[in-house]
Amino acid sequence: MFFRLAIAVITAVLMIATSMMFPGMTAEKTAKPQVPGVYQFELGDFTITALSDGTVLLDLHPILTNTNQAEIDRLLHQSFLKNPVEASINVFLIDTGDKQVLVDTGSGELFGELGGKLPRSLQAAGYTADEIDMVLLTHIHTDHSGGLVVGGQPMFPAATVYVGKPDLDFWLDPAIAKRSPDFQRYFNEAVKTVKPYLDRGKLKPFSGETVILPGITARPTPGHTPGHSFFLVESQGKSIEFWGDIMHVASVQLPKPEITIDFDVDSKAAAGQRAKQFADAEASRRLVAAAHVSFPGVSHLRADKQGYAWAPVEYRWRE
């Protein structure tokens, strides 16, 4: 008994002495918060900034379609992953020199404590929400248009929002909402986040391939949603294409583009669109930016024996 008490006293004295000598050292390591996600690079005369809105954990077994659990797990295993997976929510800023153009807005407050980190990342990149001149929505879905509104008010008060007209016609139509109970959440959230800009005259729908600004062109790619669109950005002979949700899980859909997801409005059209755009990206060797590939989500696509592979951009940090 005496021996155990003596050991306890000695241990306590040593801990106090250590904390006095090394005040930064504690018995348990304190977890540090993750820093905001920002990655910036030049594209001709433009500056592109990838901004993280955070990540969400996805259980792929119930949401991936045209596949089975065994195939999902096999494909994940090849990429050193297992279900559930951590999905990034990536947002991108195009600084043309005189315009600040945001591609998608993340989830805002709609995922609760998950996502919603765009304001922190935007600030870390040296920009403010008031500076954003234009918002380009690849489509109207929670994790792409949710960040348009915070606290019931527009997050980007000076910005004009551009979105494919078929998406606007679909998600803001009460009659379609009644016929589509599986997507009811998206209809409700479109009213909360997109309609305030429409009511203020700050929303411009586009139809067909449309030049938004010199060097920025909208390209309709329907399937995932009726108005899903890419945005092609070109400057000084260089280009990048912002993909939205043409792909949700790279480790599964790059080798198997036919695998679809519950979030697709038209899964057959989405699979066909994915196969077409994968082939185009590989042939053109164009840089692409995806919303849900691990941050920063910027890469080239190359063909391989199993379909396609992701070839991430070089990391650069120099003046």
C-alpha positions in Angstrom: 0.0 0.0 0.0 2.8 2.4 1.0 4.7 1.5 -2.1 1.8 2.3 -4.4 1.1 5.6 -2.6 4.8 6.5 -2.9 4.8 5.8 -6.7 1.6 7.9 -7.1 3.2 10.8 -5.3 6.4 10.6 -7.3 4.4 10.4 -10.6 2.3 13.5 -9.6 5.5 15.5 -8.7 7.1 14.6 -12.0 4.1 15.6 -14.0 3.9 19.0 -12.2 7.6 19.5 -12.7 7.4 18.6 -16.4 4.5 21.0 -17.0 6.5 23.8 -15.3 9.6 23.2 -17.3 7.6 22.6 -20.6 4.4 24.6 -20.4 3.3 23.6 -23.9 3.4 19.9 -23.0 0.2 18.3 -21.6 -0.7 14.8 -20.4 -2.9 14.4 -23.5 -2.3 15.9 -26.9 -4.9 18.5 -27.7 -6.5 18.0 -31.1 -5.9 20.9 -33.5 -8.7 22.1 -35.9 -8.2 21.4 -39.6 -7.0 24.5 -41.5 -9.2 25.9 -44.3 -8.8 24.1 -47.6 -7.3 26.5 -50.3 -5.2 25.7 -53.4 -4.4 28.3 -56.0 -2.9 28.1 -59.4 -2.6 30.2 -62.6 -4.4 29.4 -65.8 -3.2 31.9 -68.5 -4.3 35.3 -67.3 -6.8 33.9 -64.8 -6.2 32.7 -61.2 -8.1 29.5 -60.2 -8.6 28.8 -56.5 -9.9 25.5 -55.2 -11.9 26.0 -51.9 -13.0 23.3 -49.6 -16.5 23.3 -48.2 -15.6 20.4 -46.0 -16.2 16.6 -46.4 -19.1 14.3 -45.7 -19.1 10.5 -44.9 -21.0 8.5 -47.6 -22.2 5.0 -47.2 -22.0 3.8 -50.8 -23.8 0.5 -50.4 -27.4 1.9 -50.4 -26.9 4.8 -52.8 -24.8 3.4 -55.7 -26.9 1.8 -58.4 -26.3 -0.5 -61.4 -23.8 -2.4 -59.2 -23.7 -4.5 -56.1 -22.0 -4.4 -52.7 -19.3 -6.8 -53.6 -18.3 -4.8 -56.7 -18.3 -1.6 -54.7 -16.0 -3.0 -52.1 -13.7 -4.6 -54.6 -13.2 -1.3 -56.5 -12.7 0.7 -53.2 -10.2 -1.9 -52.1 -8.1 -1.3 -55.2 -7.8 2.4 -54.2 -7.0 1.5 -50.6 -10.4 2.6 -49.4 -13.3 1.0 -47.7 -17.0 1.9 -47.3 -18.1 4.4 -46.1 -15.9 6.9 -47.9 -15.1 10.6 -47.1 -16.4 12.7 -50.0 -15.0 16.2 -50.6 -17.2 19.2 -51.3 -15.1 21.3 -53.6 -15.9 24.9 -54.7 -13.8 26.8 -57.2 -13.1 30.5 -57.7 -12.1 32.0 -61.0 -10.4 35.4 -60.7 -10.3 37.0 -64.2 -8.6 40.1 -62.9 -11.7 42.3 -62.9 -14.4 39.6 -62.0 -14.6 37.1 -59.2 -16.5 34.1 -60.4 -17.5 31.3 -58.0 -18.4 27.8 -59.4 -20.9 26.3 -57.0 -21.3 27.3 -53.4 -21.1 24.2 -51.2 -23.8 23.1 -48.8 -24.2 26.2 -46.6 -26.2 25.3 -43.5 -28.1 22.5 -45.1 -25.8 19.6 -44.0 -25.8 20.8 -40.3 -22.3 20.5 -38.9 -21.0 18.8 -42.1 -19.9 21.0 -45.0 -20.6 24.7 -44.8 -16.9 25.6 -44.5 -16.7 27.7 -47.7 -16.8 31.1 -45.8 -13.6 30.1 -43.9 -11.8 28.8 -47.0 -12.8 32.0 -49.0 -11.5 34.2 -46.2 -8.3 32.2 -46.0 -7.8 32.7 -49.8 -8.1 36.5 -49.3 -11.6 37.0 -50.7 -14.9 38.1 -49.2 -18.4 37.0 -50.1 -19.2 40.7 -51.0 -16.5 40.6 -53.7 -18.1 37.7 -55.7 -19.6 39.1 -58.9 -21.0 35.9 -60.4 -22.0 32.5 -59.2 -22.1 29.7 -61.8 -24.1 26.7 -60.6 -23.3 23.4 -62.3 -26.7 22.3 -61.0 -29.3 22.8 -58.3 -28.5 20.3 -55.5 -28.0 20.8 -51.8 -24.2 20.6 -51.9 -23.8 22.9 -54.9 -26.4 25.6 -54.4 -27.0 25.3 -50.6 -24.3 28.0 -49.8 -26.2 30.7 -51.7 -28.1 31.6 -48.6 -26.9 31.9 -44.9 -29.3 32.8 -42.1 -32.1 33.3 -44.7 -30.2 36.0 -46.5 -28.1 35.9 -49.7 -24.5 34.9 -49.0 -23.3 36.8 -52.1 -25.3 40.0 -52.2 -23.6 41.5 -55.2 -23.5 38.4 -57.3 -25.7 37.3 -60.3 -26.3 33.6 -60.3 -26.2 31.6 -63.6 -27.8 28.2 -63.9 -29.1 26.0 -66.7 -32.8 26.8 -67.5 -33.9 23.2 -67.4 -32.8 23.0 -63.8 -34.6 26.1 -62.8 -37.7 25.0 -64.6 -37.5 21.6 -62.9 -36.6 22.4 -59.2 -38.9 25.4 -58.9 -42.0 23.8 -60.4 -44.5 22.8 -57.6 -46.3 20.4 -60.0 -43.1 18.5 -60.7 -42.3 18.5 -57.0 -45.6 16.8 -56.2 -44.8 14.0 -58.8 -41.3 13.5 -57.4 -41.5 12.5 -53.7 -38.0 10.9 -53.8 -36.5 14.3 -54.5 -38.7 16.4 -52.2 -35.8 17.7 -50.2 -34.1 19.1 -53.2 -37.3 21.0 -54.3 -37.7 22.5 -50.8 -34.1 23.5 -50.6 -34.1 25.1 -54.1 -36.9 27.4 -52.9 -34.9 28.4 -49.9 -31.6 29.0 -51.7 -32.1 29.8 -55.4 -35.5 31.6 -55.4 -34.2 34.5 -53.2 -31.9 35.4 -56.1 -34.7 35.0 -58.6 -36.9 37.2 -56.6 -34.2 39.9 -56.5 -33.6 39.8 -60.2 -30.2 38.4 -59.6 -30.6 35.1 -61.4 -29.9 34.4 -65.1 -30.9 31.1 -66.6 -29.1 29.9 -69.8 -30.1 27.5 -72.5 -27.6 25.6 -74.7 -23.9 26.4 -74.9 -23.6 30.0 -73.7 -20.7 32.4 -73.3 -21.0 33.7 -69.7 -17.9 35.9 -69.9 -15.0 36.1 -72.4 -13.1 32.9 -71.6 -16.0 31.2 -69.7 -18.5 29.1 -71.5 -21.4 27.0 -70.1 -21.8 23.6 -71.7 -25.1 21.7 -70.9 -24.4 18.1 -69.8 -27.9 16.9 -68.7 -28.5 13.6 -66.9 -27.6 14.0 -63.3 -30.1 16.8 -63.3 -32.0 18.2 -66.3 -29.9 21.4 -66.4 -26.6 20.0 -65.2 -23.8 22.0 -66.9 -20.0 22.1 -67.3 -18.1 25.4 -67.3 -15.2 25.6 -69.7 -12.6 28.2 -68.8 -9.9 29.2 -71.3 -7.1 31.7 -71.2 -3.9 32.1 -73.1 -4.2 28.6 -74.7 -4.8 26.9 -71.4 -8.1 25.4 -70.3 -10.0 23.8 -67.4 -13.5 22.3 -67.3 -15.5 22.4 -64.1 -17.5 19.2 -63.9 -20.0 19.4 -61.1 -21.5 16.0 -60.5 -20.5 14.1 -63.6 -18.8 11.8 -61.1 -19.3 11.2 -57.4 -16.9 8.4 -56.4 -13.8 8.4 -58.5 -12.5 5.0 -57.3 -15.7 3.4 -58.4 -16.9 5.4 -61.4 -13.6 5.9 -63.2 -13.1 2.2 -63.8 -16.9 1.7 -64.2 -18.6 4.8 -65.6 -21.9 2.8 -65.9 -22.3 2.8 -62.1 -24.9 5.4 -61.1 -26.1 7.0 -57.9 -29.5 7.6 -56.3 -29.0 11.3 -56.6 -29.3 11.1 -60.4 -32.6 12.4 -61.8 -32.1 10.3 -64.9 -29.5 7.6 -64.1 -29.4 6.2 -67.6 -28.7 9.6 -69.1 -26.2 10.4 -66.4 -24.2 7.2 -67.1 -24.2 8.0 -70.9 -23.0 11.5 -70.2 -20.3 10.3 -67.9 -18.9 7.9 -70.5 -18.9 10.6 -73.2 -17.3 13.3 -71.0 -14.6 10.9 -69.7 -13.7 10.0 -73.3 -13.6 13.7 -74.3 -11.4 14.7 -71.3 -9.0 11.9 -72.0 -8.7 12.8 -75.7 -8.4 16.5 -75.2 -5.9 16.2 -72.2 -7.8 19.1 -70.7 -7.6 19.9 -67.0 -10.8 19.0 -65.1 -12.1 20.0 -61.7 -14.5 17.7 -59.9 -16.8 18.6 -57.0 -16.4 15.4 -54.9 -12.9 14.0 -55.6 -10.5 14.5 -52.7 -9.5 18.1 -52.4 -8.5 20.0 -54.5 -10.2 17.8 -57.1 -8.1 19.1 -60.0 -6.7 16.5 -62.4 -6.3 15.1 -65.9 -8.0 11.9 -67.0 -6.1 9.1 -68.7 -7.2 5.8 -70.0 -6.0 2.6 -68.5 -6.8 -1.2 -68.6 -9.6 -0.8 -66.1 -11.3 2.3 -67.7 -9.9 5.6 -66.6 -7.5 6.9 -64.0 -7.1 10.2 -62.2 -3.8 12.0 -62.7 -3.8 14.9 -60.1 -2.1 18.2 -60.9 1.4 18.9 -59.5 1.4 20.6 -56.2 3.0 24.1 -56.4 3.9 26.6 -53.8 6.2 29.2 -55.1 6.1 32.8 -56.1 
